[in-house]
Amino acid sequence: MKNTSSLLLESAGRGDLEEVKSLLMAGADVNCRDQVGWTPLIKAAWMGHLSIVQHLLDHGAEIDQQNDFGYTALMSAVSSGHRVIIQYLLERGAGVSLKDKYGKTVIDYLFEYWKDSPKREEILRLFRESRPEELMEWHLDNGTKLKR
């Protein structure tokens, strides 16, 4: 029999909001981690489950918790291209300048995963609108010029 934390991790990844609610009410740890440190929030962000992301954050999930590789929910959403999740996490104050164990920030992931895609500009616009200072800092640190 699986414990409530294991079930919460699975439910968050599957997008089962009712099960997530039940498990949290039953005492599951909203910030539990799997064997490599993935949290329910990181899994839900990766899979694009906005209602799960909202519910987990409303119930105490740590927005910037990192897995064993330093990966955050925002990095997860950017890597998988879920614009609505990215926007929501930015609105809720997700950290943009956190680095993973390889020294990459979420903006590095944006340029790596969406290098030649129109999606890059869509996501980049979200950062420009919500975090212009942090985006500018990244560009300065990386010697790139901003498109206006």
OpenMM code with the backbone's topology and positions (N, CA, C; nanometers):
from openmm import Vec3, app, unit

residues = "MET LYS ASN THR SER SER LEU LEU LEU GLU SER ALA GLY ARG GLY ASP LEU GLU GLU VAL LYS SER LEU LEU MET ALA GLY ALA ASP VAL ASN CYS ARG ASP GLN VAL GLY TRP THR PRO LEU ILE LYS ALA ALA TRP MET GLY HIS LEU SER ILE VAL GLN HIS LEU LEU ASP HIS GLY ALA GLU ILE ASP GLN GLN ASN ASP PHE GLY TYR THR ALA LEU MET SER ALA VAL SER SER GLY HIS ARG VAL ILE ILE GLN TYR LEU LEU GLU ARG GLY ALA GLY VAL SER LEU LYS ASP LYS TYR GLY LYS THR VAL ILE ASP TYR LEU PHE GLU TYR TRP LYS ASP SER PRO LYS ARG GLU GLU ILE LEU ARG LEU PHE ARG GLU SER ARG PRO GLU GLU LEU MET GLU TRP HIS LEU ASP ASN GLY THR LYS LEU LYS ARG".split()
positions = [
    Vec3(0.0846, -0.1196, 0.0000),
    Vec3(0.0000, 0.0000, 0.0000),
    Vec3(0.0884, 0.1249, 0.0000),
    Vec3(0.0592, 0.2169, -0.0885),
    Vec3(0.1363, 0.3407, -0.0975),
    Vec3(0.0919, 0.4382, 0.0101),
    Vec3(0.1867, 0.5222, 0.0533),
    Vec3(0.1510, 0.6238, 0.1520),
    Vec3(0.0905, 0.7446, 0.0814),
    Vec3(0.0351, 0.8373, 0.1602),
    Vec3(-0.0339, 0.9523, 0.1021),
    Vec3(0.0602, 1.0413, 0.0212),
    Vec3(0.1849, 1.0514, 0.0618),
    Vec3(0.2789, 1.1351, -0.0127),
    Vec3(0.3068, 1.0776, -0.1513),
    Vec3(0.3277, 0.9471, -0.1601),
    Vec3(0.3496, 0.8831, -0.2908),
    Vec3(0.2280, 0.9009, -0.3804),
    Vec3(0.1119, 0.8844, -0.3215),
    Vec3(-0.0114, 0.9016, -0.3982),
    Vec3(-0.0290, 1.0459, -0.4438),
    Vec3(0.0096, 1.1410, -0.3596),
    Vec3(-0.0005, 1.2823, -0.3965),
    Vec3(0.0905, 1.3134, -0.5152),
    Vec3(0.2107, 1.2625, -0.5131),
    Vec3(0.3030, 1.2825, -0.6249),
    Vec3(0.2429, 1.2292, -0.7553),
    Vec3(0.1847, 1.1108, -0.7494),
    Vec3(0.1236, 1.0505, -0.8683),
    Vec3(0.0023, 1.1301, -0.9146),
    Vec3(-0.0828, 1.1687, -0.8212),
    Vec3(-0.2055, 1.2416, -0.8546),
    Vec3(-0.1759, 1.3777, -0.9150),
    Vec3(-0.0752, 1.4450, -0.8616),
    Vec3(-0.0375, 1.5765, -0.9145),
    Vec3(0.0127, 1.5633, -1.0580),
    Vec3(0.0899, 1.4604, -1.0850),
    Vec3(0.1405, 1.4381, -1.2198),
    Vec3(0.0318, 1.3987, -1.3182),
    Vec3(-0.0682, 1.3277, -1.2705),
    Vec3(-0.1806, 1.2840, -1.3540),
    Vec3(-0.2831, 1.3949, -1.3764),
    Vec3(-0.2839, 1.4932, -1.2860),
    Vec3(-0.3821, 1.6011, -1.2980),
    Vec3(-0.5146, 1.5710, -1.2309),
    Vec3(-0.5133, 1.4837, -1.1325),
    Vec3(-0.6364, 1.4454, -1.0626),
    Vec3(-0.6590, 1.5382, -0.9430),
    Vec3(-0.7289, 1.6489, -0.9671),
    Vec3(-0.7488, 1.7507, -0.8639),
    Vec3(-0.8254, 1.6972, -0.7438),
    Vec3(-0.9290, 1.6195, -0.7673),
    Vec3(-1.0086, 1.5678, -0.6548),
    Vec3(-0.9244, 1.4778, -0.5645),
    Vec3(-0.8409, 1.3957, -0.6241),
    Vec3(-0.7547, 1.3087, -0.5432),
    Vec3(-0.6497, 1.3911, -0.4686),
    Vec3(-0.5955, 1.4940, -0.5343),
    Vec3(-0.4988, 1.5823, -0.4684),
    Vec3(-0.5640, 1.6464, -0.3461),
    Vec3(-0.6852, 1.6970, -0.3624),
    Vec3(-0.7575, 1.7597, -0.2503),
    Vec3(-0.7779, 1.6602, -0.1367),
    Vec3(-0.8223, 1.5402, -0.1709),
    Vec3(-0.8471, 1.4370, -0.0688),
    Vec3(-0.7200, 1.3992, 0.0055),
    Vec3(-0.6124, 1.3833, -0.0677),
    Vec3(-0.4861, 1.3435, -0.0056),
    Vec3(-0.4317, 1.4528, 0.0857),
    Vec3(-0.4451, 1.5773, 0.0446),
    Vec3(-0.4008, 1.6874, 0.1314),
    Vec3(-0.4865, 1.6935, 0.2570),
    Vec3(-0.6161, 1.6714, 0.2423),
    Vec3(-0.7045, 1.6696, 0.3599),
    Vec3(-0.6703, 1.5530, 0.4522),
    Vec3(-0.6201, 1.4447, 0.3948),
    Vec3(-0.5829, 1.3263, 0.4733),
    Vec3(-0.4443, 1.3399, 0.5357),
    Vec3(-0.3771, 1.4533, 0.5103),
    Vec3(-0.2489, 1.4772, 0.5753),
    Vec3(-0.1248, 1.4573, 0.4909),
    Vec3(-0.1411, 1.4394, 0.3604),
    Vec3(-0.0225, 1.4254, 0.2743),
    Vec3(0.0603, 1.5533, 0.2813),
    Vec3(0.1906, 1.5378, 0.2760),
    Vec3(0.2831, 1.6513, 0.2804),
    Vec3(0.2859, 1.7186, 0.1435),
    Vec3(0.2395, 1.8434, 0.1367),
    Vec3(0.2316, 1.9167, 0.0104),
    Vec3(0.3696, 1.9355, -0.0531),
    Vec3(0.4741, 1.9289, 0.0278),
    Vec3(0.6114, 1.9461, -0.0213),
    Vec3(0.6907, 1.8156, -0.0232),
    Vec3(0.6201, 1.7020, -0.0276),
    Vec3(0.6901, 1.5731, -0.0307),
    Vec3(0.7729, 1.5631, -0.1582),
    Vec3(0.8665, 1.4700, -0.1562),
    Vec3(0.9594, 1.4547, -0.2686),
    Vec3(0.9702, 1.3073, -0.3057),
    Vec3(0.9905, 1.2822, -0.4341),
    Vec3(1.0155, 1.1445, -0.4756),
    Vec3(1.1648, 1.1137, -0.4613),
    Vec3(1.2097, 1.0019, -0.5160),
    Vec3(1.3479, 0.9574, -0.4967),
    Vec3(1.4521, 1.0505, -0.5578),
    Vec3(1.4137, 1.1382, -0.6512),
    Vec3(1.5077, 1.2359, -0.7081),
    Vec3(1.4680, 1.3794, -0.6748),
    Vec3(1.3776, 1.3917, -0.5799),
    Vec3(1.3432, 1.5240, -0.5293),
    Vec3(1.2299, 1.5961, -0.5997),
    Vec3(1.1655, 1.5314, -0.6967),
    Vec3(1.0520, 1.5970, -0.7618),
    Vec3(0.9388, 1.6103, -0.6606),
    Vec3(0.8773, 1.7268, -0.6597),
    Vec3(0.7648, 1.7549, -0.5702),
    Vec3(0.6349, 1.7488, -0.6506),
    Vec3(0.5213, 1.7431, -0.5812),
    Vec3(0.3940, 1.7492, -0.6545),
    Vec3(0.3840, 1.8752, -0.7415),
    Vec3(0.4345, 1.9875, -0.6914),
    Vec3(0.4287, 2.1124, -0.7676),
    Vec3(0.5137, 2.1046, -0.8947),
    Vec3(0.6338, 2.0519, -0.8843),
    Vec3(0.7200, 2.0396, -1.0025),
    Vec3(0.6544, 1.9468, -1.1050),
    Vec3(0.5974, 1.8353, -1.0582),
    Vec3(0.5315, 1.7411, -1.1500),
    Vec3(0.4106, 1.8042, -1.2177),
    Vec3(0.3282, 1.8741, -1.1406),
    Vec3(0.2087, 1.9372, -1.1979),
    Vec3(0.2471, 2.0452, -1.2986),
    Vec3(0.3512, 2.1212, -1.2685),
    Vec3(0.3978, 2.2249, -1.3612),
    Vec3(0.4497, 2.1614, -1.4899),
    Vec3(0.5237, 2.0529, -1.4783),
    Vec3(0.5786, 1.9823, -1.5944),
    Vec3(0.4663, 1.9312, -1.6856),
    Vec3(0.3599, 1.8812, -1.6244),
    Vec3(0.2504, 1.8225, -1.7012),
    Vec3(0.1464, 1.9254, -1.7460),
    Vec3(0.1568, 2.0483, -1.6961),
    Vec3(0.0650, 2.1536, -1.7395),
    Vec3(-0.0691, 2.1557, -1.6692),
    Vec3(-0.0734, 2.1082, -1.5463),
    Vec3(-0.1990, 2.1023, -1.4713),
    Vec3(-0.2157, 2.2270, -1.3844),
    Vec3(-0.2735, 2.3323, -1.4434),
    Vec3(-0.2858, 2.4603, -1.3740),
    Vec3(-0.3661, 2.4502, -1.2449),
    Vec3(-0.4790, 2.3814, -1.2474),
    Vec3(-0.5618, 2.3735, -1.1265),
    Vec3(-0.4866, 2.3051, -1.0123),
    Vec3(-0.4036, 2.2084, -1.0436),
    Vec3(-0.3235, 2.1403, -0.9413),
    Vec3(-0.2173, 2.2363, -0.8880),
    Vec3(-0.1492, 2.3066, -0.9776),
    Vec3(-0.0473, 2.4041, -0.9368),
    Vec3(-0.1096, 2.5068, -0.8429),
    Vec3(-0.2251, 2.5602, -0.8808),
    Vec3(-0.2933, 2.6596, -0.7975),
    Vec3(-0.3272, 2.6023, -0.6604),
    Vec3(-0.3842, 2.4833, -0.6597),
    Vec3(-0.4264, 2.4217, -0.5336),
    Vec3(-0.3068, 2.3926, -0.4426),
    Vec3(-0.2013, 2.3403, -0.4995),
    Vec3(-0.0826, 2.3102, -0.4186),
    Vec3(-0.0240, 2.4373, -0.3574),
    Vec3(-0.0142, 2.5434, -0.4369),
    Vec3(0.0391, 2.6697, -0.3839),
    Vec3(-0.0534, 2.7285, -0.2787),
    Vec3(-0.1826, 2.7182, -0.3008),
    Vec3(-0.2794, 2.7686, -0.2023),
    Vec3(-0.2746, 2.6899, -0.0722),
    Vec3(-0.2173, 2.5705, -0.0774),
    Vec3(-0.2087, 2.4853, 0.0418),
    Vec3(-0.0655, 2.4686, 0.0918),
    Vec3(0.0186, 2.5665, 0.0616),
    Vec3(0.1494, 2.5712, 0.1250),
    Vec3(0.2674, 2.5147, 0.0492),
    Vec3(0.2486, 2.4773, -0.0759),
    Vec3(0.3641, 2.4274, -0.1526),
    Vec3(0.4680, 2.5384, -0.1649),
    Vec3(0.5934, 2.5010, -0.1490),
    Vec3(0.7037, 2.5970, -0.1628),
    Vec3(0.7305, 2.6182, -0.3115),
    Vec3(0.7062, 2.7399, -0.3562),
    Vec3(0.7118, 2.7699, -0.4996),
    Vec3(0.8508, 2.7489, -0.5595),
    Vec3(0.9542, 2.7719, -0.4819),
    Vec3(1.0910, 2.7609, -0.5341),
    Vec3(1.1664, 2.6388, -0.4836),
    Vec3(1.0952, 2.5395, -0.4315),
    Vec3(1.1624, 2.4180, -0.3868),
    Vec3(1.2308, 2.3530, -0.5072),
    Vec3(1.3540, 2.3097, -0.4870),
    Vec3(1.4321, 2.2503, -0.5951),
    Vec3(1.4465, 2.1002, -0.5744),
    Vec3(1.4488, 2.0258, -0.6857),
    Vec3(1.4726, 1.8825, -0.6740),
    Vec3(1.6227, 1.8579, -0.6582),
    Vec3(1.6636, 1.7336, -0.6629),
    Vec3(1.8043, 1.6997, -0.6395),
    Vec3(1.8994, 1.7598, -0.7436),
    Vec3(1.8446, 1.8012, -0.8561),
    Vec3(1.9252, 1.8614, -0.9627),
    Vec3(1.9117, 2.0136, -0.9647),
    Vec3(1.8357, 2.0670, -0.8687),
    Vec3(1.8159, 2.2114, -0.8607),
    Vec3(1.7018, 2.2629, -0.9460),
    Vec3(1.6255, 2.1728, -1.0031),
    Vec3(1.5144, 2.2053, -1.0921),
    Vec3(1.3953, 2.2542, -1.0111),
    Vec3(1.3318, 2.3635, -1.0547),
    Vec3(1.2149, 2.4197, -0.9859),
    Vec3(1.0891, 2.3994, -1.0704),
    Vec3(0.9745, 2.4334, -1.0117),
    Vec3(0.8485, 2.4256, -1.0864),
    Vec3(0.8512, 2.5186, -1.2072),
    Vec3(0.9080, 2.6373, -1.1919),
    Vec3(0.9146, 2.7305, -1.3045),
    Vec3(1.0050, 2.6760, -1.4150),
    Vec3(1.1170, 2.6174, -1.3790),
    Vec3(1.2045, 2.5556, -1.4793),
    Vec3(1.1299, 2.4436, -1.5516),
    Vec3(1.0526, 2.3694, -1.4760),
    Vec3(0.9749, 2.2598, -1.5312),
    Vec3(0.8720, 2.3110, -1.6319),
    Vec3(0.8000, 2.4159, -1.5948),
    Vec3(0.6984, 2.4730, -1.6837),
    Vec3(0.7612, 2.5320, -1.8093),
    Vec3(0.8750, 2.5982, -1.7940),
    Vec3(0.9438, 2.6559, -1.9102),
    Vec3(0.9947, 2.5443, -2.0016),
    Vec3(1.0555, 2.4419, -1.9446),
    Vec3(1.1095, 2.3318, -2.0249),
    Vec3(1.0009, 2.2615, -2.1052),
    Vec3(0.8822, 2.2500, -2.0468),
    Vec3(0.7732, 2.1816, -2.1163),
    Vec3(0.6836, 2.2782, -2.1938),
    Vec3(0.7081, 2.4079, -2.1818),
    Vec3(0.6386, 2.5065, -2.2641),
    Vec3(0.4974, 2.5421, -2.2241),
    Vec3(0.4640, 2.5243, -2.0975),
    Vec3(0.3278, 2.5543, -2.0516),
    Vec3(0.3152, 2.7014, -2.0124),
    Vec3(0.2766, 2.7821, -2.1110),
    Vec3(0.2716, 2.9272, -2.0959),
    Vec3(0.1837, 2.9721, -1.9785),
    Vec3(0.0664, 2.9130, -1.9636),
    Vec3(-0.0262, 2.9528, -1.8570),
    Vec3(0.0344, 2.9239, -1.7199),
    Vec3(0.1016, 2.8126, -1.7070),
    Vec3(0.1671, 2.7770, -1.5807),
    Vec3(0.2810, 2.8748, -1.5533),
    Vec3(0.3587, 2.9049, -1.6554),
    Vec3(0.4699, 2.9999, -1.6396),
    Vec3(0.4169, 3.1332, -1.5898),
    Vec3(0.3132, 3.1827, -1.6560),
    Vec3(0.2554, 3.3115, -1.6178),
    Vec3(0.2067, 3.3087, -1.4731),
    Vec3(0.1386, 3.2015, -1.4359),
    Vec3(0.0860, 3.1906, -1.3001),
    Vec3(0.1992, 3.1854, -1.1967),
    Vec3(0.3005, 3.1065, -1.2231),
    Vec3(0.4126, 3.0961, -1.1293),
    Vec3(0.4859, 3.2294, -1.1158),
    Vec3(0.5014, 3.3007, -1.2264),
    Vec3(0.5644, 3.4329, -1.2198),
    Vec3(0.4794, 3.5289, -1.1366),
    Vec3(0.3480, 3.5244, -1.1575),
    Vec3(0.2572, 3.6098, -1.0794),
    Vec3(0.2643, 3.5780, -0.9308),
    Vec3(0.2853, 3.4516, -0.8991),
    Vec3(0.2928, 3.4096, -0.7585),
    Vec3(0.4314, 3.4321, -0.6982),
    Vec3(0.5257, 3.4814, -0.7776),
    Vec3(0.6567, 3.5171, -0.7239),
    Vec3(0.7663, 3.4141, -0.7383),
    Vec3(0.7509, 3.3202, -0.8301),
    Vec3(0.8554, 3.2192, -0.8503),
    Vec3(0.9884, 3.2853, -0.8842),
    Vec3(1.0951, 3.2303, -0.8290),
    Vec3(1.2284, 3.2848, -0.8517),
    Vec3(1.2780, 3.2608, -0.9933),
    Vec3(1.3321, 3.3657, -1.0519),
    Vec3(1.3845, 3.3586, -1.1877),
    Vec3(1.5358, 3.3390, -1.1873),
    Vec3(1.6007, 3.3827, -1.0826),
    Vec3(1.7475, 3.3791, -1.0814),
    Vec3(1.8061, 3.2573, -1.0097),
    Vec3(1.7215, 3.1667, -0.9610),
    Vec3(1.7729, 3.0441, -0.8990),
    Vec3(1.8485, 2.9625, -1.0033),
    Vec3(1.9508, 2.8923, -0.9582),
    Vec3(2.0306, 2.8105, -1.0501),
    Vec3(2.0194, 2.6633, -1.0132),
    Vec3(2.0196, 2.5792, -1.1160),
    Vec3(2.0216, 2.4357, -1.0919),
    Vec3(2.1654, 2.3917, -1.0639),
    Vec3(2.1870, 2.2631, -1.0479),
    Vec3(2.3216, 2.2174, -1.0112),
    Vec3(2.4230, 2.2339, -1.1237),
    Vec3(2.3758, 2.2675, -1.2422),
    Vec3(2.4653, 2.2918, -1.3557),
    Vec3(2.4874, 2.4409, -1.3790),
    Vec3(2.4297, 2.5231, -1.2909),
    Vec3(2.4455, 2.6678, -1.3016),
    Vec3(2.3468, 2.7353, -1.3951),
    Vec3(2.2439, 2.6625, -1.4392),
    Vec3(2.1453, 2.7191, -1.5312),
    Vec3(2.0294, 2.7831, -1.4552),
    Vec3(1.9818, 2.8953, -1.5086),
    Vec3(1.8609, 2.9591, -1.4563),
    Vec3(1.7437, 2.9217, -1.5469),
    Vec3(1.6255, 2.9626, -1.5060),
    Vec3(1.5063, 2.9354, -1.5861),
    Vec3(1.5169, 3.0013, -1.7238),
    Vec3(1.5812, 3.1151, -1.7316),
    Vec3(1.5955, 3.1827, -1.8612),
    Vec3(1.6925, 3.1054, -1.9509),
    Vec3(1.7936, 3.0432, -1.8911),
    Vec3(1.8807, 2.9545, -1.9691),
    Vec3(1.7989, 2.8411, -2.0305),
    Vec3(1.7074, 2.7842, -1.9508),
    Vec3(1.6221, 2.6771, -2.0025),
    Vec3(1.5365, 2.7275, -2.1174),
    Vec3(1.4848, 2.8475, -2.1045),
    Vec3(1.4029, 2.9059, -2.2105),
    Vec3(1.4798, 2.9119, -2.3423),
    Vec3(1.6016, 2.9619, -2.3372),
    Vec3(1.6807, 2.9744, -2.4596),
    Vec3(1.7296, 2.8388, -2.5102),
    Vec3(1.7503, 2.7444, -2.4203),
    Vec3(1.7964, 2.6116, -2.4612),
    Vec3(1.6841, 2.5298, -2.5254),
    Vec3(1.5684, 2.5243, -2.4588),
    Vec3(1.4598, 2.4383, -2.5058),
    Vec3(1.3832, 2.4978, -2.6231),
    Vec3(1.3744, 2.6284, -2.6288),
    Vec3(1.2902, 2.6930, -2.7299),
    Vec3(1.3720, 2.7827, -2.8221),
    Vec3(1.4950, 2.7446, -2.8464),
    Vec3(1.5922, 2.8245, -2.9219),
    Vec3(1.5367, 2.8794, -3.0538),
    Vec3(1.4840, 2.7950, -3.1388),
    Vec3(1.4389, 2.8367, -3.2717),
    Vec3(1.2872, 2.8282, -3.2866),
    Vec3(1.2169, 2.8467, -3.1785),
    Vec3(1.0719, 2.8315, -3.1808),
    Vec3(1.0018, 2.9646, -3.1542),
    Vec3(0.8881, 2.9867, -3.2184),
    Vec3(0.8093, 3.1066, -3.1879),
    Vec3(0.7636, 3.1075, -3.0415),
    Vec3(0.7560, 2.9898, -2.9830),
    Vec3(0.7153, 2.9805, -2.8429),
    Vec3(0.8127, 3.0554, -2.7525),
    Vec3(0.9395, 3.0599, -2.7920),
    Vec3(1.0391, 3.1314, -2.7116),
    Vec3(0.9988, 3.2766, -2.6937),
    Vec3(0.9561, 3.3409, -2.8005),
    Vec3(0.9164, 3.4819, -2.7910),
    Vec3(0.7928, 3.4991, -2.7038),
    Vec3(0.6981, 3.4060, -2.7134),
    Vec3(0.5779, 3.4118, -2.6291),
    Vec3(0.6162, 3.4056, -2.4815),
    Vec3(0.7012, 3.3108, -2.4485),
    Vec3(0.7418, 3.2934, -2.3090),
    Vec3(0.8304, 3.4088, -2.2651),
    Vec3(0.9179, 3.4522, -2.3519),
    Vec3(1.0055, 3.5646, -2.3201),
    Vec3(0.9244, 3.6901, -2.2891),
    Vec3(0.8144, 3.7086, -2.3600),
    Vec3(0.7257, 3.8220, -2.3348),
    Vec3(0.6720, 3.8182, -2.1908),
    Vec3(0.6415, 3.7004, -2.1417),
    Vec3(0.5935, 3.6879, -2.0032),
    Vec3(0.6991, 3.7370, -1.9047),
    Vec3(0.8236, 3.7020, -1.9302),
    Vec3(0.9324, 3.7465, -1.8433),
    Vec3(0.9523, 3.8969, -1.8546),
    Vec3(0.9425, 3.9486, -1.9780),
    Vec3(0.9571, 4.0939, -1.9964),
    Vec3(0.8496, 4.1705, -1.9203),
    Vec3(0.7273, 4.1178, -1.9221),
    Vec3(0.6147, 4.1855, -1.8580),
    Vec3(0.6188, 4.1750, -1.7064),
    Vec3(0.6623, 4.0616, -1.6556),
    Vec3(0.6542, 4.0419, -1.5104),
    Vec3(0.7868, 4.0574, -1.4373),
    Vec3(0.8978, 4.0316, -1.5028),
    Vec3(1.0286, 4.0357, -1.4374),
    Vec3(1.1339, 4.1042, -1.5228),
    Vec3(1.1103, 4.2270, -1.5671),
    Vec3(1.2068, 4.2908, -1.6581),
    Vec3(1.3461, 4.3076, -1.5986),
    Vec3(1.3540, 4.3343, -1.4680),
    Vec3(1.4862, 4.3547, -1.4062),
    Vec3(1.5680, 4.2269, -1.4075),
    Vec3(1.5038, 4.1162, -1.3731),
    Vec3(1.5755, 3.9886, -1.3694),
    Vec3(1.6140, 3.9427, -1.5101),
    Vec3(1.5278, 3.9704, -1.6058),
    Vec3(1.5593, 3.9361, -1.7440),
    Vec3(1.6779, 4.0188, -1.7927),
    Vec3(1.6779, 4.1467, -1.7617),
    Vec3(1.7888, 4.2351, -1.8003),
    Vec3(1.9190, 4.1875, -1.7358),
    Vec3(1.9106, 4.1491, -1.6091),
    Vec3(2.0297, 4.0995, -1.5388),
    Vec3(2.0852, 3.9754, -1.6082),
    Vec3(1.9967, 3.8848, -1.6495),
    Vec3(2.0405, 3.7636, -1.7190),
    Vec3(2.1123, 3.8012, -1.8482),
    Vec3(2.0524, 3.8913, -1.9239),
    Vec3(2.1140, 3.9329, -2.0504),
    Vec3(2.2508, 3.9964, -2.0269),
    Vec3(2.2618, 4.0777, -1.9242),
    Vec3(2.3906, 4.1406, -1.8938),
    Vec3(2.4939, 4.0364, -1.8530),
    Vec3(2.4513, 3.9407, -1.7700),
    Vec3(2.5419, 3.8344, -1.7257),
    Vec3(2.5888, 3.7467, -1.8416),
    Vec3(2.5046, 3.7344, -1.9426),
    Vec3(2.5355, 3.6451, -2.0541),
    Vec3(2.5820, 3.7181, -2.1794),
    Vec3(2.5988, 3.8485, -2.1689),
    Vec3(2.6529, 3.9258, -2.2803),
    Vec3(2.5644, 3.9302, -2.4027),
    Vec3(2.4332, 3.9235, -2.3831),
    Vec3(2.3421, 3.9283, -2.4974),
    Vec3(2.2692, 4.0613, -2.5003),
    Vec3(2.2134, 4.0913, -2.6144),
    Vec3(2.1379, 4.2154, -2.6292),
    Vec3(1.9886, 4.1841, -2.6318),
    Vec3(1.9115, 4.2663, -2.5649),
    Vec3(1.7667, 4.2490, -2.5641),
    Vec3(1.7051, 4.3015, -2.6928),
    Vec3(1.6093, 4.2270, -2.7461),
    Vec3(1.5298, 4.2763, -2.8577),
    Vec3(1.4199, 4.3639, -2.8013),
    Vec3(1.3973, 4.4764, -2.8593),
    Vec3(1.2893, 4.5652, -2.8114),
    Vec3(1.1752, 4.5626, -2.9089),
] * unit.nanometer
topology = app.Topology()
chain = topology.addChain("A")
for resn in residues:
    res = topology.addResidue(resn, chain)
    for name in ("N", "CA", "C"):
        topology.addAtom(name, app.Element.getBySymbol(name[0]), res)
